[in-house]
Amino acid sequence: MNKRNKILAIIFNSYIVIFFSVLLVITESNENLSLKAISWVNNILFLISLYEIYKVKGTIFDYSTVFSVFLFIFSTGQVILYSLGIDTSQMNVFKNASLNEIISATTFFIITYQFYIIGIIAFTKKENKTDYKKIENGKLISSIKIVATIMIFLSAYQYLYKLISYLKISLTYGYASLFKSVNNENPSGMMEYLKYLFLPGWILLLFAYKDNKIKRRIIEIILLTIALIQIFIGSRGASIPILIILIFFIIKYKEDLNKKDILKVGIILAMVLMVIPIFKNFRLISNKSITSLMQTIKQSQEDNFIIETIEELGSTMYPYILTERAVPFKQDFKYGESYIASVLMLIPSQLLGGESFATKAALDTWLQDISSLSYGPGFSILAELYYNFGKIGPVMGFFIGAFYSIIFNIKFKNEEYGKVFTIFKIIFLYLNMLAGRYPFHSTLRHLIIIIIIPFLSIILIYNHNYNKEKK
């Protein structure tokens, strides 16, 4: 049945691709084509895609589903609001782009998303419930604790120093000043990157101590505290994934969800939705205080927090529009250059004769420069596909879907290793929840340094201890 569902889903999405490929050509010469109609097609196809993943995977709350939902909202969030009749005239995409540009971006996304879904479904496997069962091997748990502790130790100074520094700047001068400060920083290679190990280290410990109620509670409080500090700073990209992962962890690792667990999930979800519009307004204030926070909360209560959330996340369509304005008019298509550069960036520049590929992969910086902007507009998966391949970029969406699906569906013959890698899938989801608004090089770097190396380290430490005991 699973194989039949896969084939049917792939055939259906292939028909959609053909239809919208023709539509993409039509939109090039028809500015009056109804955005309302296209936006509703987008909404309906998104819901169908979730159903397809559910039929193939056997569960709705899956890595691919969560990632796909975020990709959908990031790429077309403000268009979703437009389809529902909500006033979007003052939202950044509608304020700064023409109707034709928005139609073009939406149609590009629809085709890309269908190819992406085909890639997701082609490599999706039925969920294995045993992946979330307790690890019985004490030595394997000890190996996880060792690697997690090392990750936290190596990254604690860098992460906490940055966190406190950003908090001070944001409290005193506001988020705008913080953003300028971050832009003017000169990262020191791998030492600067170490800070990204900090939260994954705590997620690993959360897994290792999931059966120890007291220690699990302490780790949950630490993660929630960090999320709240990030919210106070105004960094939505750092706070939302922590809260979502805590929800994911509760749902996946609780064998019998009771009313208390459901209430906990509801509270965290409500926090996610409510805090976004609050820190959207709060991060703009300089000389922050408890009083100004309370005033911001009161002001934000007047807004619809669900609409505010989708508006905030959906602004990621704008980098695609900026890219479409720049390429090929100011610069030719690069035909995969940024993806190749992302791979070569993993090799130390000393081994490449001092050659650095960072400028070819860091497309968020490129977009800011070529658009002559005083702020960083970010980037997106869609923008990178267009930057490299133009209107044939959607076809490459298949490989984006396949890439994520393969990682999310990796299986091991050794059941215990599979359980360990499952927590790394959750970490990978955490790292990539906002990947829809970043260049590909950050995803690839995270995969190697934060997923593959720590996982192999756990297995090596475990095997070393196991063989040592055998002797």
C-alpha positions in Angstrom: 0.0 0.0 0.0 2.9 2.3 0.8 4.5 1.8 -2.6 1.1 2.4 -4.3 0.6 5.6 -2.5 4.1 6.7 -3.5 3.5 6.1 -7.2 0.1 7.8 -7.1 1.5 10.9 -5.3 4.4 11.1 -7.8 2.1 10.8 -10.8 -0.3 13.4 -9.4 2.5 15.9 -8.7 4.0 15.3 -12.1 0.7 16.4 -13.7 0.7 19.5 -11.5 4.2 20.3 -12.6 3.3 20.1 -16.3 0.2 22.3 -15.8 2.0 25.0 -13.8 5.1 25.0 -16.1 2.7 26.2 -18.8 1.2 28.7 -16.4 4.6 30.1 -15.6 5.1 30.9 -19.2 1.7 32.6 -19.4 2.4 34.7 -16.3 5.4 36.2 -18.1 3.1 38.1 -20.4 -0.2 38.4 -18.4 0.0 40.9 -15.5 -3.8 40.6 -14.9 -3.8 36.9 -14.1 -5.6 36.5 -10.8 -3.2 36.3 -7.8 -6.3 35.3 -5.8 -6.8 32.2 -8.0 -3.1 31.2 -8.0 -2.9 31.7 -4.2 -5.8 29.4 -3.6 -4.3 26.8 -5.9 -1.2 27.1 -3.8 -3.1 26.6 -0.6 -5.0 23.6 -1.9 -1.9 21.9 -3.3 -0.1 22.4 0.0 -2.9 20.6 1.9 -2.8 17.8 -0.7 1.0 17.5 -0.3 0.6 17.1 3.5 -2.0 14.4 2.9 0.4 12.6 0.5 3.2 12.6 3.0 0.8 11.3 5.7 -0.3 8.4 3.4 3.2 7.4 2.6 4.8 8.1 6.1 1.9 6.9 8.2 2.0 9.9 10.5 1.2 13.6 10.2 3.8 14.8 12.7 7.0 14.0 10.9 10.3 15.7 10.1 9.3 16.2 6.4 5.9 17.6 7.4 7.3 20.1 9.8 10.0 21.2 7.4 7.5 21.4 4.5 5.1 23.6 6.6 7.9 26.0 7.4 9.1 26.1 3.8 5.5 26.8 2.6 4.9 29.7 5.1 8.3 31.2 4.6 7.9 31.2 0.8 4.3 32.3 0.5 3.1 33.4 3.9 1.9 36.9 2.9 0.2 35.4 -0.2 -1.7 33.0 2.0 -3.0 36.0 4.0 -4.0 37.7 0.7 -5.9 34.6 -0.4 -7.9 34.8 2.9 -9.0 38.4 2.1 -6.7 40.0 4.8 -5.3 43.5 4.0 -1.7 42.9 2.9 -1.1 46.4 1.4 1.3 47.4 4.2 3.1 44.1 4.4 6.7 44.2 3.1 6.2 41.9 0.0 3.1 43.7 -1.2 4.5 47.1 -0.3 7.8 46.7 -2.2 6.9 44.4 -5.1 4.5 44.7 -8.1 1.6 42.3 -8.5 3.3 40.7 -11.5 6.4 40.0 -9.4 4.3 38.4 -6.7 2.4 36.3 -9.2 5.8 35.2 -10.7 7.2 34.3 -7.3 4.1 32.4 -6.3 4.0 30.4 -9.5 7.7 29.6 -9.3 7.1 28.4 -5.8 4.2 26.2 -6.7 6.1 24.4 -9.4 9.2 24.1 -7.2 7.2 22.8 -4.3 5.6 20.0 -6.5 9.1 18.9 -7.6 10.2 19.2 -3.9 7.3 17.0 -2.8 8.1 14.4 -5.5 11.7 14.3 -4.0 10.3 14.0 -0.5 7.9 11.2 -1.3 10.3 9.2 -3.5 12.7 8.7 -0.6 10.2 8.6 2.3 9.8 5.4 4.3 7.2 4.3 6.8 7.9 5.6 10.3 9.6 3.1 12.5 8.2 3.4 16.1 11.2 1.6 17.5 13.4 4.5 16.6 11.8 6.4 19.6 12.0 3.5 22.1 14.4 3.6 25.0 18.1 2.7 24.4 18.8 -0.2 26.7 22.6 -0.1 26.2 24.0 1.9 29.1 27.4 2.3 27.4 25.8 3.8 24.3 23.9 6.3 26.6 27.2 7.1 28.3 28.8 7.8 24.9 26.0 10.2 24.0 26.5 12.0 27.3 30.3 12.3 26.7 29.9 13.8 23.1 27.0 16.1 24.3 29.2 17.4 27.2 32.1 18.0 24.8 29.9 19.9 22.4 28.6 22.1 25.2 32.1 22.6 26.7 33.6 23.6 23.3 30.7 26.0 22.5 29.7 27.5 25.8 32.0 30.4 25.8 31.3 31.5 22.2 27.6 31.0 22.5 27.1 32.6 25.9 29.4 35.5 25.2 27.5 36.3 22.0 24.1 35.8 23.8 25.0 38.2 26.6 26.6 40.7 24.2 23.6 40.7 21.9 21.3 41.1 24.9 23.2 44.2 26.1 23.2 45.8 22.6 19.5 45.0 22.0 18.5 46.3 25.5 20.4 49.5 25.1 20.2 50.5 21.5 17.5 48.3 19.9 17.5 45.4 17.4 18.5 47.7 14.5 21.8 48.5 16.2 22.3 44.8 17.0 21.9 43.9 13.3 24.5 46.5 12.3 26.8 45.2 15.0 26.4 41.6 13.7 27.0 42.7 10.1 30.3 44.4 11.1 31.7 41.4 12.9 34.6 39.5 11.4 34.0 35.8 12.1 37.1 33.8 13.0 36.4 30.6 11.0 35.9 27.4 13.0 36.2 29.1 16.4 33.3 31.4 15.5 31.3 28.4 14.2 31.7 26.5 17.5 28.7 28.3 19.0 26.4 26.3 16.8 27.2 23.2 18.8 25.8 24.6 22.0 22.0 23.9 21.6 22.4 20.6 19.8 24.6 19.5 22.7 21.7 20.2 25.1 19.2 18.5 22.8 21.5 15.4 22.9 21.5 15.6 26.7 17.7 16.0 26.8 17.6 12.7 24.9 20.2 11.0 27.1 18.3 12.0 30.3 14.7 11.6 28.9 14.0 8.9 31.5 15.4 10.9 34.4 12.5 13.3 35.3 14.6 15.8 37.4 17.5 16.2 34.9 15.1 16.3 32.0 13.1 19.1 33.6 16.4 21.0 34.3 17.4 20.7 30.6 13.9 21.7 29.4 14.1 24.8 31.7 17.6 25.7 30.3 16.3 25.5 26.7 13.1 27.5 27.5 15.2 30.1 29.2 17.5 30.5 26.2 14.5 30.7 23.9 13.0 33.5 26.1 16.3 35.4 26.2 16.4 35.2 22.4 12.8 36.5 22.3 13.8 39.3 24.6 16.7 40.2 22.2 14.4 40.0 19.2 16.0 37.1 17.4 13.0 35.1 16.0 15.3 32.7 14.1 16.9 31.5 17.3 13.8 31.1 19.5 11.1 29.5 17.4 13.0 26.3 16.5 13.8 25.6 20.2 10.1 25.8 21.1 9.0 23.7 18.2 11.7 21.0 19.0 10.5 20.8 22.6 7.0 20.1 21.2 8.4 17.6 18.7 10.3 15.9 21.5 7.3 15.6 23.8 5.1 14.1 21.1 7.6 11.6 19.7 9.2 10.3 22.9 6.1 10.1 25.1 4.7 6.6 24.6 1.4 7.5 26.2 0.4 11.1 25.8 -1.9 12.2 28.7 -3.9 15.3 29.2 -0.9 16.9 31.1 1.4 16.3 28.1 -1.2 17.7 25.6 -1.6 20.8 27.9 2.2 21.2 27.9 2.3 21.0 24.1 -0.6 23.5 23.9 1.2 26.0 26.2 4.5 25.8 24.2 2.6 26.2 20.9 0.7 29.2 22.2 4.0 30.7 23.3 5.4 30.2 19.8 2.4 32.0 18.2 2.1 34.8 20.8 5.7 35.8 21.1 6.5 36.5 17.5 4.4 39.7 17.1 5.6 40.8 20.6 9.3 40.6 19.9 8.7 41.9 16.3 7.7 45.2 18.0 9.9 44.9 21.1 13.2 44.4 19.2 12.8 47.9 17.6 12.8 49.6 21.0 16.1 51.0 22.4 16.6 51.3 26.2 14.4 48.2 26.8 12.9 47.7 30.2 10.2 45.7 31.9 7.9 48.7 31.5 8.5 48.9 27.7 8.1 45.1 27.5 4.7 45.3 29.2 3.6 48.1 26.9 4.7 46.1 23.8 2.7 43.1 25.1 -0.3 45.2 25.6 0.1 46.7 22.1 0.6 43.3 20.5 -2.6 42.0 22.1 -4.5 44.3 19.8 -3.0 42.4 16.8 -4.0 39.0 15.6 -1.0 37.0 16.6 -1.6 34.3 14.0 -1.7 36.8 11.2 1.3 38.6 12.6 3.2 35.3 12.7 2.5 34.4 9.1 3.2 37.9 8.0 6.6 37.9 9.8 7.7 34.5 8.5 6.2 35.1 5.0 8.4 38.1 4.3 11.0 35.6 2.9 9.4 35.8 -0.6 11.0 39.3 -0.9 14.6 37.9 -1.3 13.4 35.8 -4.3 11.8 38.9 -5.9 15.1 40.9 -5.4 17.0 38.0 -6.9 14.7 37.9 -9.9 15.3 41.7 -10.4 19.1 41.2 -10.3 19.5 38.1 -12.4 20.1 38.0 -15.3 19.9 41.8 -15.7 22.9 42.6 -13.4 24.5 39.2 -13.3 24.2 36.0 -15.4 22.8 32.7 -14.0 25.5 30.7 -12.2 24.4 27.1 -13.1 25.1 25.5 -9.8 28.1 27.6 -8.7 26.7 28.4 -5.2 26.1 24.7 -4.5 29.5 23.7 -5.7 31.0 26.5 -3.6 29.0 25.3 -0.6 30.7 21.9 -0.9 34.2 23.4 -1.4 33.7 25.7 1.6 33.9 22.5 3.8 37.5 22.1 2.7 40.1 24.2 4.6 41.3 27.1 2.4 44.9 26.1 3.2 44.3 22.9 1.2 43.0 24.9 -1.7 46.0 27.3 -2.0 44.3 29.9 0.1 41.2 30.1 -2.2 38.0 30.9 -0.3 34.6 30.1 -1.8 32.7 31.9 0.9 31.7 34.8 -1.3 30.3 32.5 -4.0 28.2 30.6 -1.4 27.1 33.5 0.9 24.3 34.7 -1.3 22.6 36.7 1.4 25.6 39.1 1.4 25.6 39.1 -2.4 22.0 40.1 -2.5 22.5 42.9 0.0 25.4 44.3 -2.1 23.8 43.9 -5.6 20.5 45.4 -4.4 22.4 48.3 -2.6 20.5 47.7 0.6 21.6 49.1 4.0 20.2 46.0 5.7 20.5 42.2 5.2 17.5 40.9 3.3 18.3 37.3 4.0 18.0 34.7 1.2 15.9 31.6 0.5 15.9 28.1 -1.1 13.8 29.5 -4.0 16.0 32.5 -4.6 19.1 30.2 -4.7 17.4 27.9 -7.3 16.5 30.9 -9.4 20.0 32.5 -9.0 21.6 29.3 -10.4 19.1 28.0 -12.9 16.6 30.7 -13.7 13.1 29.4 -14.7 14.3 25.8 -14.9 15.2 26.1 -11.2 12.0 24.4 -10.0 13.1 21.1 -11.6 16.0 21.2 -9.1 13.4 21.4 -6.3 13.3 17.6 -6.7 16.9 17.3 -5.4 16.2 19.7 -2.5 13.3 17.4 -1.5 15.4 14.2 -2.0 18.3 15.7 0.0 16.1 16.3 3.1 14.0 13.1 2.7 17.1 10.9 2.5 18.5 12.4 5.7 15.1 12.2 7.5 14.6 8.6 6.5 18.0 7.1 7.1 17.7 3.6 8.6 20.3 1.4 10.4 20.5 -2.4 10.6 21.7 -1.9 14.2 18.5 -0.9 16.0 20.4 1.0 18.8 22.4 3.1 16.3 19.0 3.9 14.6 17.7 5.2 17.9 20.8 7.4 18.3 20.6 8.8 14.8 16.9 9.6 15.4 17.9 12.3 17.9 20.3 13.7 15.2 17.3 13.8 12.8 15.6 16.0 15.4 18.7 18.2 15.7 18.9 18.4 11.9 15.3 19.5 11.8 16.1 22.1 14.5 19.0 23.4 12.5 17.0 23.5 9.2 13.6 24.7 10.4 14.5 28.2 9.1 16.6 26.9 6.1 13.9 28.2 3.8 15.4 31.7 4.3 19.1 30.9 4.1 21.6 29.8 1.4 22.4 26.1 1.1 26.0 26.4 2.4 24.7 26.8 6.0 22.7 23.6 5.7 25.6 21.6 4.4 28.0 22.9 7.0 25.6 22.0 9.8 25.1 18.5 8.3 28.9 17.7 8.4 29.9 19.4 11.6 26.9 19.1 13.9 25.3 15.9 12.6 27.8 13.5 11.0 30.9 14.2 13.1 29.2 14.0 16.6 27.2 10.9 15.5 30.3 9.1 14.3 32.1 10.2 17.5 29.4 8.5 19.6 29.7 5.3 17.7 33.5 5.3 17.9 33.5 6.0 21.6 30.9 3.2 22.2 32.8 0.7 20.1 36.1 1.6 21.7 34.6 1.0 25.2 32.8 -2.1 24.1 36.0 -3.7 22.6 38.0 -2.6 25.6 35.6 -4.4 28.0 35.7 -7.5 25.7 39.4 -7.8 26.1 
